[in-house]
Every structure is written in C-alpha cells, then in structure tokens.
C-alpha cells in the first residue's frame, strides 16, 4: 500500500485492539465533566430516541505503525479526547 491510499473501516470501539501512540503535537487530555456528559448524553439519546444499536462517533483518525510483535500500533492523529474518554469509561 502506498501513502496515497486511504482505507476507511467502521469498527466497534470495544473491538479496537493495539497500542495507540499519542504524538507530542497532540494536546493533553483536556475534557472536563461537561464534555464527558455531553458525549454520554448524545450516545444515550441516540440509543433511546432513535433506537440505534450502533452509535457512530466522529472519525478517529490513525496512522498504522510497525507492530510490536503481534500487537498492532497506531499513531493517533484525530479523536484523542473521544477515544481517551471511551477508554476510561470501558476500563472502569
């Protein structure tokens, strides 16, 4: 695959496996309680009002990096706040 090829693939957040590298140019985690509540409210609202089974976040943009053994690695380019929030919630 050359660098001009883009592959878009929908995945369930809980099914994403690997190591995500957050480069130095990314800001630190800045979401406060209000942003987390807004995300959860949006997910809940979509599930209840629209009876949506699969809720799609805005795109999480990653660049595939060389794996560490059998573990895939990705550079996180966009979606750090959302992905980190979902990770914290799923890890709780």
C-alpha positions in Angstrom: 0.0 0.0 0.0 1.4 3.4 -0.9 0.9 6.5 1.2 -1.8 7.9 -1.1 -4.2 5.1 -0.4 -6.8 5.6 2.4 -8.8 2.8 3.9 -11.9 3.7 5.9 -13.3 1.0 8.1 -16.0 1.1 10.8 -15.1 -0.7 14.0 -16.7 -1.1 17.3 -14.6 0.8 19.9 -14.5 -2.2 22.2 -13.1 -4.3 19.3 -10.2 -2.0 18.7 -7.0 -3.7 19.9 -3.5 -2.4 19.9 -1.2 0.3 21.2 -2.1 3.9 20.4 0.7 6.4 20.4 -0.2 10.0 21.1 2.4 12.2 19.4 3.9 15.3 21.1 2.0 17.6 18.8 -1.3 16.4 20.4 -2.6 18.4 23.3 -3.0 16.6 26.6 -6.4 15.2 27.8 -8.5 18.3 28.5 -12.1 17.1 28.7 -13.9 18.1 31.8 -17.1 16.7 33.3 -19.3 18.7 30.9 -17.7 17.3 27.7 -18.0 13.7 29.0 -21.6 14.3 30.0 -22.3 15.7 26.5 -20.8 12.6 24.8 -22.7 10.2 27.1 -25.9 12.2 26.6 -25.5 12.1 22.9 -24.9 8.3 22.9 -27.8 7.7 25.3 -30.1 10.0 23.3 -29.3 8.2 20.0 -30.0 4.8 21.6 -33.3 5.8 23.2 -34.8 8.2 20.7 -33.7 6.5 17.5 -33.4 3.0 18.9 -29.9 3.0 17.4 -28.0 -0.2 18.2 -24.7 1.0 16.7 -23.7 4.6 17.5 -21.0 6.1 15.3 -18.5 8.6 16.8 -17.0 11.1 14.6 -14.0 9.5 12.8 -11.0 8.5 14.8 -8.0 9.1 12.5 -4.9 6.9 13.0 -1.8 6.0 11.0 -0.7 2.4 11.2 2.8 2.0 12.7 5.0 -1.1 12.7 3.6 -3.7 15.1 5.3 -4.7 18.4 5.4 -8.4 17.9 1.8 -9.4 17.3 0.4 -6.2 18.7 -0.8 -3.6 16.2 0.4 0.0 16.8 -1.3 3.2 15.6 -0.4 6.9 15.8 -3.5 8.8 16.9 -3.9 11.8 14.6 -7.5 12.9 15.5 -10.0 11.9 18.1 -7.8 11.7 21.1 -10.3 13.3 23.5 -13.1 11.0 22.4 -11.0 7.8 22.3 -9.4 8.5 25.7 -12.8 9.2 27.3 -14.3 5.9 25.9 -11.2 4.0 27.0 -11.5 5.4 30.6 -15.2 4.5 30.7 -14.7 1.0 29.4 -11.8 0.5 31.8 -13.8 1.5 34.8 
